Amino acid sequence: MTSSRTTVEEAWLIARKIVRAFVETPDYLHRFMTRNGTKLRLRVNGLTVLSDISPRLRGEPVSHAGGAFVYWRLPRAESWAEVKLGRLVGLKRYLCCWRTEPFWMKPEVGTDEAHVPAETQFLLVERKDGWFVLLVPLFGGGMRYAVEGGKEGLKLYGETNDPYRVSTGGLALYVGVGREPYRLIEESARIVSAKLGTGRLRREKPVPDFVEFFGWCTWDAFYKEVSDRKVVMGL
């Protein structure tokens, strides 16, 4: 009887896993009822990452890794649009890189998602339960995407950079989860690179010979404060 009961319990566990694989997690968007109506949450690898997200967003799991791609379809073609990405669940602190001007990014740290800067291109979140979440806005459907925080949580926005060039959206964001942040970043870069197919990772590229002849960069050392005296002191 014990053996038979164990077999039945194992069968039920397997059945539950199969049902979850095909019913509960096809796109990681889970609808749950609240007193104020219907809201959505984003689950990645069994972990609830974002709550109260827009129903316009659709998730696509990465079967071989703890991550998901997020797609956004606009109701009509636009050159600029934004959508509610939701609230980070269990936020402890974050590190992000945001675009301060067209060709430069700057790091920022904080503990309140409302302070995530506009033009954020990379957002690494440490949760209170020890998990790490990585959000990387992408380029898809002719739109460039970015993340920004606010009182109502995070928002995702996309733009074509041309008012005469419009888009209905597409692949907008990658979300990854993991226990070790450095490994999470490296694995996420590999997954995104394979998905986009537009380039290779740095470790896959050979180092050109001319780097052996690079010298000291006075601009990098002194920026606008460069002078002959500082150059001599640096040498």
N, C-alpha and C positions, 0 to 999 in steps of 0.2 A: 504493500500500500504506500509506503514511504517513497519508493522508487517511482511508482505511478504518479503520486501527487507532485513529486519534484518535476517529472516530465511535463505534466500539465502546466505547472507554474512557469517552466521555461518556455513552453509553447506560447503562453499568454504574453510573456515578456517580448518574445520575438514578434508576435502579432502586433503588439503595441508599437514596436519600433518601426515596423513596416507601414502601419497606418500613419504614424507621425511623418514618415519620410514622404508619403504621397499626399497626405491630406493637410497636415499641420504646417509643413515647412516648404511648400513649393516655391514660394517667393518671399518668405520671411515677413510678410505683412499680415499681422494678426488683428482682427477686428474684435473689440470688446465693448460691451455696453456700459454706459455710465448714466447717471441721472440727468446729465445735460445733453445726452444724445449718444451718437456713435463716434468713437475715436479709433485711431490706428496706432499701433506701436511697431517698431522694427526690431526683429529678433535675428541675431546672427550667431550661428553655432549654438543655439539653445539659450543665448544670453540676450535679455532685453536691453537694447542699446539706446533707443530713442522712443519717447512716448509722445502722443498727440501730434503725429505727423499728418501731412496733407494726403488725402486719398488720391491725389493726382500722381503720386509717386508709386513706382512699382519696383520690387526687388527681384534680383536674379542671383541665386546662391552660387558660390564656387564650390563644387562638390568635393574637391580634393583638399580644401583648405577652409579655415575659419573666416570666411569673408563673403561679401555680397556686393554686386554692382546694383546701383540704383538708377532707374530710368525716369525721365520726366517728360510727359507729353502735354504740350500746351493746347488749350481748346482752339486757339487760332494762331496763325503765324505772327510773330512779334520779333522786334530787334532787341528788346530788353524785357525781362519778366522776372518775378520772384515768387517763391513758394515757401510755405512753412515747412521746415525740416524737423521741428519738434524740440523737445527738451532732452538733454543728456541725463541718463538714469545713473544715480549714484556718483555724481561728479565729485572728485576730491580736488584735483587741480589739472591744469592743462598747459601744454606748450604748443604754440602755433607759429607759423611763418606767414606774414602778410605782405602784400605788394605795396610798398610805400610810393613807388613811381614806376613807370613802365618797365624799367630794366633792373630794379633792385627790390629785394625782399628784406624784411626785418623780423627778428624773433620777438615773441611776446609770451609772457607767462601770466597765469592768473588762477583764480578759484571760482569765479562767477562767469557763467556762460554769457551773461549780458554784456560782458566786456570783451568778448572775442571781436577783434577789429574787422572792419570791412576789408574786402579783397584778401581774405584768408585763403591760402593755397594748400595748407597742410595743418591738420589739427590732431595732436596726439593727446589723448585723455587718460589720466590715471583715475580709476574708480576706487571707491571706498572698500570694495570687496577684493581688491588686489588685481583685478583684470585691467588690461589696457585696451583702449579703442582708438583706432586710427581712421580719420576721415580725410579723403583726398578728392577734391573737386577735379573733374576731368574736362575733356573737350569732346563734344559729340553733337552730331546733327547740325554742324555749323555754328555752334554756340560755345563760348568759353564760360565756365562756371566758377563760382567762388562762394564762400560761406561767410556769414556775419551773425554776430550775436545781438540780442535785444531783450527787452523785458519779458517777451512772450517766448523766449527760447531762441534757437538757431533758425536762420532762414537761408535758403539756397537761391541764388539768382544767376541768371545766365544772360549773356549779351553777345551780339554778333560784331560789335564795334563799328557798325555801319547802319544808320537809320533806314537805308534803302535796301539792306539785305536782311531778310526775315527768316525765321525758322520756327518749326513746331516742336523743337526740343529733341531729346534723344538720351544717349548715355551721359549721365551727369556726375556721378559720384561713386567712389569705392569706399566701402566700410570694412575694416578688418578688426579682429579681436585676437588677443593672445595674452599670455602670462608674462612674456619677456619682451620689453619694448624694442630692443635692437633687432632681435630676430623677427618681430612683427613687421618692422619697417622694411627689412631686407626682403622678406617673403612677399609683402604687399607690392613692393617695387617690381618683383619678378612677375607677379600675377597681372598687374596693370600693363606692364610692358608686353606681355604675351597677348593680352586682350586687345590692346590698341594696335599692335603690330607696326608702330611708326618709328621704332628705334630700339637700340640695345642698351643693356645696363653697362655701367662704367667698367665693371669687372670683366665684361665680355669684349671690351675694346682694347686693342694693343696700344701701348704707350709709344707715341712717336719719338723718334730719335732726337728731335730738336729740343726736347725738354731738358736734355743734359746741358744745354748751353744757356738756359735761363739764368738771368742775373738777379740782382737785388732791385726791387721796384720801389723807387722813391715815392711814387704816388700812393702806393699801398701803405707805405710807412708813415707818410706825413700828410697825405691828402692835400688840402688847399694851403696848408701851413708849410709847404716845402720851401727851402731856401738853400743858398750855397753853403751857409754855415752848418746847417743840419746835415747836408749831404756829406760834408767833410767829416763831421762827427760820426756819422753812421759808418763811414769807411774805416 
